[in-house]
Amino acid sequence: MSSAKVLLGARIKQIRKARGLSQGELSEHVEITENYLSRIEVGTSCPSLPTLEKVATALEVSLKDLFDFEPFREETREVETLLASAGLEKRRLVLTIAKLILKGE
């Protein structure tokens, strides 16, 4: 994950799931379609500021919290540390498994 749009979408999804909300429930609160929310969460659409404000309100977080990407950086550092200590064969196996998992999303 690198682009701000993708990180923003992933962060919204992370908070939504932590709040126990479905995409349908959040999209209803924000008054957008579930399809549009899905596109925001995968990073293919970028919401307007008014929409982001509604999302933050519905998720009961500040607008700033939607842009807190540190949890993703921590996960990336942890994966990098694990991979650095693995041998070549294990790294190849991890890559193969990751590709299989991510293609199924």
Disulfide bonds with the S-S distance in Angstrom:
none
